[in-house]
């Protein structure tokens, strides 16, 4: 990041996994100040670069790299499945590593990545996403039972059956009969996200089970709204389907932005996600001297 007369020029790369797009910044040598407000600015699709958030690639004393993720509203996220695949692609394609098996540290723990190389670049990434957490207090969700599996939950006067899972961040999965493509997520999504039983808010997945090996899914992400894909959400949805006896242990998730393959090894209690990672473009953006607050983003940028 270099200082200019009017502000700071920040080098960035825009990448996406199944349409779930983030702004990536290499912070292995330079620190980015105020990433929360920077995320609000660059995420705006009218006045910024446009993305679902900001991801910083930092050095780590525990793994090969450390991933810090910020949502479009500036809030910090624990984990992003699509984002971590793109981190794997970035560090290999941009020469920060020559290894095809790497470890990325995150607030949700260290994740192991296997990079699939085609024509000298990363095409797909398989991630060991770790163990799903079903204990209600650890997700966290306020629920009288130890786990919240296929439990009734009222939202906006309507009753849903939900299964709550943490994949390093909290998810609420509901399998619905109505075609998820017809659901008004802008209306129902915020009510799930901010429901009082979720003390840290929640990501919500609405899913149709198509058969024993396929699920169609849409996602409302806390702090970002509907996104085209969510890697941890796909993992949570697959685990929820398996726990409810709806699918086999290897499932293809059809999301708005593309497909992810999720495998759940119940014996090891580990979830594996395989999917693409795509670089869109690189550039520089001028970071203004006065950065917006999340409230300003709503009141000014989204008029």
ABEGO torsion letter per residue (X at the ends): XBBBAAEBBBBBBBBBBGGBBBBBBBAAABBBBGAAAAAAAAABAAABAEBAEBBBBBBBAABABBBBBBBAAGBBBABBAAAAAAAAAAAAAAGABABABBBBBBAAEBBBBBBBBBGGBBABBBBBAEBBBABAAAOBBBBABABBBGBBBBBGGBBBBBBBBBAGBBBBBBBBABBAAABBAAAAAAAAAABAABAAEBBBBBBBBABAABBBBBBBBBGAEBBABBAAAAAAAAAAAAAAGABBABBBBBBAAEBBBBBBBAAAGBBBBBBBBBBABBBBBBBBABBBBAAAAAAAAAX
